[in-house]
Amino acid sequence: MLLMLTFVNGCEQNGRRYMIFVGMRLEVYWPMDEEWYVGEVTGVEGGRAVVTYEDLEKETLNLSEQIYRVLDTPGFSR
């Protein structure tokens, strides 16, 4: 399943469009921690991405409201 989302708000690739898909790796910025955390998109629920972080914590995110960076994207940018 593919989900088209747009990078927003402080993202290093700001303004570029990517296909967000299950298996894609992301870094999500947590402003309260002032840290980037690596996770993988493990599902899509109602237009939102389910992200599983390296510590196995899961979070369902509307990525258009998050600051994030896509990792490992050769050939997928548009």
C-alpha positions as CSV (number, residue, x, y, z in Angstrom):
1,M,0.0,0.0,0.0
2,L,1.4,3.4,-1.0
3,L,0.6,6.7,0.7
4,M,1.5,10.1,-0.8
5,L,2.6,12.6,1.8
6,T,4.5,16.0,1.6
7,F,7.5,17.0,3.7
8,V,6.7,19.9,5.9
9,N,8.0,22.3,8.5
10,G,11.7,22.2,9.0
11,C,12.4,18.9,7.2
12,E,15.7,18.7,5.4
13,Q,13.9,17.8,2.2
14,N,11.3,20.5,2.7
15,G,8.9,20.9,-0.2
16,R,9.8,17.6,-1.9
17,R,7.2,14.9,-2.5
18,Y,7.9,11.2,-1.7
19,M,5.9,8.0,-1.8
20,I,5.7,6.9,1.8
21,F,5.5,3.1,1.9
22,V,5.5,0.3,4.4
23,G,9.2,-0.6,5.0
24,M,10.5,3.0,4.5
25,R,12.9,4.2,7.3
26,L,12.4,7.6,8.8
27,E,13.9,9.9,11.4
28,V,11.2,11.7,13.4
29,Y,12.0,14.8,15.4
30,W,10.6,14.8,19.0
31,P,10.7,18.5,20.0
32,M,10.2,17.8,23.7
33,D,13.4,15.6,23.7
34,E,15.1,17.8,21.1
35,E,16.2,14.5,19.4
36,W,15.7,12.6,16.1
37,Y,14.6,9.0,16.5
38,V,14.9,6.3,13.7
39,G,11.8,4.3,12.9
40,E,10.2,2.2,10.1
41,V,6.8,2.7,8.6
42,T,5.2,-0.7,9.5
43,G,1.6,0.1,8.4
44,V,-0.9,2.7,7.3
45,E,-4.2,3.3,9.2
46,G,-6.7,5.8,7.9
47,G,-4.1,7.9,6.0
48,R,-1.7,7.9,8.9
49,A,1.6,6.1,9.1
50,V,2.3,3.6,11.8
51,V,5.9,4.1,12.8
52,T,7.8,1.5,14.8
53,Y,11.0,2.9,16.4
54,E,14.2,1.1,17.1
55,D,13.2,0.6,20.7
56,L,10.0,-1.2,19.3
57,E,7.7,1.7,20.5
58,K,4.9,2.2,18.0
59,E,3.2,5.5,17.1
60,T,0.5,6.3,14.5
61,L,1.4,9.7,13.0
62,N,-0.1,12.1,10.5
63,L,3.3,12.8,8.9
64,S,2.1,16.1,7.5
65,E,2.0,17.4,11.1
66,Q,5.5,16.1,11.9
67,I,9.1,17.1,11.4
68,Y,10.8,14.1,9.8
69,R,13.4,12.9,7.3
70,V,13.2,10.0,5.0
71,L,16.2,7.6,5.1
72,D,17.2,5.0,2.4
73,T,15.2,6.5,-0.5
74,P,17.3,5.9,-3.7
75,G,15.0,6.0,-6.7
76,F,11.9,6.9,-4.8
77,S,11.9,10.7,-4.7
78,R,9.6,12.6,-7.1
